[in-house]
Structure formats: C-alpha cells, structure tokens
Amino acid sequence: MFGAGLVLGVVRAVFVAPRLGDRLAELAELPLMLLIVCLVARRLVRRESGLTAQAEWLAVGCLAFGLMLLTEFTLVLWIRGLSLSTYLANRDPVSGGAYLASLVVFAICPWLVFRYRSRLSVPPNDAAA
C-alpha cells in the first residue's frame, strides 16, 4: 500500500499535476489508490485466516490508518519541507475532502471485505425451503 502510494504520488506530482493542476491530478489518482486499497484488503483477509472477528479486522484497518497518518505527517511533510499547519492550510478543499473520505475507506476496507467474505461463506438456511 505504502509503496503504491509513493509511486503514484511521484507520478502525480512530476507528470500529471504540471499538466492538469494539483486538484485534478489528486482526484485522478484517488480511484487508483482506492482500487489498490480494496485489492490489498482482499488479499490480506484471504491470507490471514486466523483473524475471525469483525472487531479484529476493524482494528487492523485502524492500525493501518494510524500508520498512514504517521507517515503522512512525518516523512511526507519532512520531505516536502512543510509544517503540519502549512500542509493543512494549503490543502485543496475538494481534493482534500476526497482524500479524507478515502482515508475512511482505507481504514474500514479490511472490515468490509471480511464481512462480505463471511456472508458468502455462510450456508443457506434450509429451514426456509
């Protein structure tokens, strides 16, 4: 996840943003990142069969969310030479809002995938037949 975000972020900043502007570049990157989030969550849920409770998967997503924010607010800001207040003040309201919404999806995606897979594996109710 983090590697994909780094690569897409560099591509966005170096190649796409100069042509389309920051807002459109960030909005164009967002669906790709959400697709990657879903694919990674799907693979993780499939691979980690030891986690069997919804709360565990929600905790996994919240931990990943915390690590994402920690990375964003330390490493990324340090590389860009920005303070947190400058970063927040300069966020585009549209792409910034979309980014915040995508972080919520990022945090709950493992839980959503687990719920979906759990429902698929439940045998049908024979009593209704």
C-alpha positions as CSV (number, residue, x, y, z in Angstrom):
1,M,0.0,0.0,0.0
2,F,2.6,2.5,1.1
3,G,4.8,1.6,-1.9
4,A,2.0,2.1,-4.3
5,G,1.1,5.4,-2.7
6,L,4.7,6.6,-3.0
7,V,5.0,5.6,-6.7
8,L,1.6,7.1,-7.6
9,G,2.4,10.2,-5.6
10,V,5.6,10.7,-7.5
11,V,3.9,10.1,-10.9
12,R,1.2,12.5,-9.9
13,A,3.5,15.3,-8.7
14,V,6.1,15.0,-11.5
15,F,4.0,14.1,-14.6
16,V,0.3,14.7,-14.0
17,A,0.0,17.8,-11.8
18,P,2.0,20.1,-14.1
19,R,-0.4,19.3,-16.9
20,L,-3.8,19.0,-15.1
21,G,-3.2,21.0,-11.9
22,D,-3.0,19.7,-8.4
23,R,-6.7,19.2,-7.8
24,L,-7.4,17.1,-11.0
25,A,-4.2,15.2,-10.5
26,E,-5.1,14.2,-6.9
27,L,-8.7,13.4,-8.0
28,A,-7.4,11.2,-10.9
29,E,-5.0,9.3,-8.5
30,L,-7.8,8.6,-6.0
31,P,-9.7,5.8,-7.8
32,L,-6.4,4.0,-8.4
33,M,-5.5,4.2,-4.8
34,L,-8.9,3.0,-3.7
35,L,-8.7,0.1,-6.1
36,I,-5.3,-0.8,-4.6
37,V,-6.7,-0.5,-1.1
38,C,-9.5,-2.9,-2.0
39,L,-7.2,-5.4,-3.6
40,V,-4.7,-5.3,-0.7
41,A,-7.5,-5.7,1.8
42,R,-9.0,-8.6,-0.1
43,R,-5.6,-10.4,-0.2
44,L,-4.9,-9.7,3.4
45,V,-8.3,-11.1,4.6
46,R,-7.8,-14.2,2.4
47,R,-4.2,-14.7,3.7
48,E,-4.8,-14.0,7.4
49,S,-7.4,-16.6,8.2
50,G,-6.5,-16.5,11.9
51,L,-8.4,-13.3,12.4
52,T,-12.1,-14.3,12.7
53,A,-13.8,-11.4,14.4
54,Q,-15.1,-8.3,12.8
55,A,-13.6,-6.2,15.6
56,E,-10.1,-7.6,14.8
57,W,-10.4,-6.5,11.1
58,L,-11.6,-3.1,12.2
59,A,-8.6,-2.9,14.5
60,V,-6.3,-3.9,11.5
61,G,-7.8,-1.1,9.4
62,C,-7.5,1.5,12.3
63,L,-3.8,0.5,12.8
64,A,-3.1,0.9,9.1
65,F,-4.9,4.3,9.2
66,G,-2.7,5.4,12.1
67,L,0.4,4.3,10.3
68,M,-0.7,6.1,7.2
69,L,-1.3,9.3,9.1
70,L,2.0,9.0,11.0
71,T,3.8,8.5,7.7
72,E,2.0,11.4,6.0
73,F,2.5,13.8,8.9
74,T,6.2,13.0,9.5
75,L,8.0,11.6,6.5
76,V,6.0,13.3,3.7
77,L,5.9,16.7,5.4
78,W,9.7,16.4,6.2
79,I,10.5,15.5,2.5
80,R,8.3,18.4,1.3
81,G,9.7,20.8,3.9
82,L,6.3,21.7,5.3
83,S,4.9,22.2,8.7
84,L,1.6,20.4,9.6
85,S,-0.2,23.8,9.8
86,T,1.1,24.8,6.3
87,Y,0.2,21.5,4.9
88,L,-3.4,21.7,6.2
89,A,-3.8,25.3,5.2
90,N,-2.8,24.6,1.6
91,R,-4.9,21.6,1.0
92,D,-7.4,22.0,-1.8
93,P,-10.9,21.8,-0.3
94,V,-12.2,19.4,-3.0
95,S,-9.3,17.0,-3.3
96,G,-8.6,17.3,0.4
97,G,-12.1,16.3,1.3
98,A,-11.9,13.4,-1.2
99,Y,-8.6,12.4,0.4
100,L,-10.2,12.4,3.9
101,A,-13.1,10.3,2.6
102,S,-10.6,7.8,1.0
103,L,-8.8,7.5,4.3
104,V,-12.0,6.4,6.0
105,V,-12.5,3.8,3.2
106,F,-8.9,2.8,3.8
107,A,-9.5,2.3,7.5
108,I,-12.7,0.3,7.2
109,C,-11.9,-1.7,4.0
110,P,-10.4,-4.8,5.7
111,W,-13.5,-5.0,7.9
112,L,-15.8,-4.6,4.9
113,V,-14.0,-7.3,2.9
114,F,-14.1,-9.6,5.9
115,R,-17.9,-9.0,6.4
116,Y,-18.5,-9.6,2.7
117,R,-16.5,-12.8,2.6
118,S,-18.1,-14.0,5.9
119,R,-21.6,-13.6,4.3
120,L,-20.5,-15.6,1.3
121,S,-19.3,-18.5,3.3
122,V,-22.5,-18.9,5.4
123,P,-24.5,-21.8,4.2
124,P,-28.1,-21.1,3.1
125,N,-30.8,-21.6,5.6
126,D,-32.5,-24.9,4.8
127,A,-35.4,-24.2,7.2
128,A,-36.9,-21.7,4.7
129,A,-37.2,-24.3,2.0
